[in-house]
Amino acid sequence: MSQQAHGSFDVTMTPSGKPDERDGSALGAMTLTKVFHGDLDGASAGTMLTASSTATPGSAAYVAVERFEGTLGGRKDAFALVHRGVMSAAGRDLSITIVPDSGSGDLKGISGTLTIDIRDGKHFYDLSYALP
């Protein structure tokens, strides 16, 4: 049975070196740190790779992996997430999934998906998950 977790998070993205800019696109890498509030209570750290258009602002793509450590529904430990995002003037396509078999401790066997909503510069999440 699927369960839901909701809340907000603060994120810090730090560039890892200088972007590789060429005609048409720029490639970059960043480290991520997040602090989660709400049903997810803890922090995550990860790495993001980006590609963006040098000709069309707002057209970009990213992939990222991060490991959350903290509590979820009274259960404590860790799991990993994988991101895939594509943005353009037409909108965005974002997929964030819990990495299979990445849960540990009380979160062993967790599966699910996470959505992100950004409103007025603040980040909110909805996690749909299942635990054995």
C-alpha positions in Angstrom: 0.0 0.0 0.0 1.3 3.4 -1.0 1.9 6.1 1.6 2.4 9.8 1.2 4.9 12.2 2.7 4.8 16.0 2.3 6.9 18.9 3.3 9.5 21.4 2.2 13.3 21.4 1.7 16.1 23.9 1.5 18.7 23.3 -1.2 22.2 24.6 -1.8 23.8 23.9 -5.2 27.6 24.5 -5.5 29.3 24.5 -8.9 32.1 21.9 -9.2 34.5 23.8 -11.4 33.8 26.0 -14.4 31.1 25.0 -17.0 32.3 23.7 -20.3 30.7 26.2 -22.7 30.7 25.6 -26.4 28.5 26.8 -29.3 25.0 25.7 -28.5 25.4 24.2 -25.1 27.1 24.4 -21.7 27.9 21.4 -19.5 28.3 21.7 -15.8 28.4 19.8 -12.5 27.2 20.7 -9.0 27.2 19.3 -5.5 23.8 19.3 -3.8 23.0 19.6 -0.1 19.4 19.6 1.1 17.7 19.9 4.4 14.2 18.3 4.5 11.3 19.4 6.8 8.0 17.7 7.3 7.3 14.0 6.9 10.9 13.6 5.7 13.1 14.9 8.4 16.8 14.9 7.6 19.4 15.8 5.0 20.7 14.7 1.7 23.9 15.1 -0.3 24.4 14.5 -4.0 25.8 15.3 -7.4 24.1 16.9 -10.4 25.2 17.1 -14.0 23.7 19.7 -16.3 23.4 20.6 -19.9 21.9 24.0 -21.0 21.3 25.8 -24.2 23.5 28.8 -24.8 21.0 30.2 -27.3 17.7 29.7 -25.5 17.5 30.7 -21.8 15.5 28.1 -19.7 16.2 25.2 -22.0 18.2 22.7 -20.0 18.5 19.1 -18.7 19.9 17.5 -15.6 20.6 14.2 -14.0 21.3 13.8 -10.3 21.8 11.3 -7.6 21.4 12.0 -3.9 21.3 10.0 -0.6 18.8 11.0 2.0 19.6 10.3 5.7 17.0 10.8 8.4 13.5 9.7 9.3 10.4 9.0 7.4 7.2 8.1 9.2 9.1 7.3 12.4 11.5 5.0 10.5 15.2 6.0 10.5 18.1 5.5 8.1 18.8 6.2 4.5 17.9 5.7 0.8 19.0 7.1 -2.6 17.1 9.0 -5.2 17.8 9.4 -8.9 16.6 12.5 -10.9 16.1 13.2 -14.6 14.8 16.6 -15.6 14.2 18.4 -18.9 13.1 22.0 -19.1 12.0 24.2 -22.0 9.6 27.0 -22.9 7.0 24.2 -23.4 7.3 23.1 -19.7 9.2 20.6 -17.7 9.4 16.8 -17.5 10.8 15.7 -14.1 11.2 12.2 -12.9 12.6 11.4 -9.4 12.6 7.8 -8.2 13.9 6.0 -5.1 16.9 3.8 -6.3 15.8 0.2 -6.0 17.3 -1.7 -3.0 19.0 1.5 -1.7 17.1 1.6 1.6 18.9 0.7 4.8 18.0 0.2 8.4 14.3 0.9 9.1 13.9 2.0 5.4 15.2 -1.2 3.9 13.0 -2.2 0.9 11.6 1.3 0.4 10.3 2.1 -3.1 8.6 5.1 -4.6 8.6 8.4 -6.5 9.1 12.0 -5.4 7.7 15.2 -7.0 9.0 18.7 -6.5 7.0 22.0 -6.6 8.7 25.3 -6.5 6.5 28.2 -5.5 7.8 31.7 -4.8 11.3 30.4 -4.6 10.5 27.8 -2.0 10.8 24.0 -2.6 8.1 21.5 -1.6 8.1 17.8 -2.1 5.5 15.0 -2.2 6.8 11.5 -1.7 4.7 8.5 -2.7 6.3 5.4 -1.2 5.9 1.8 0.0 7.7 -0.1 2.7 7.6 -3.9 3.3 
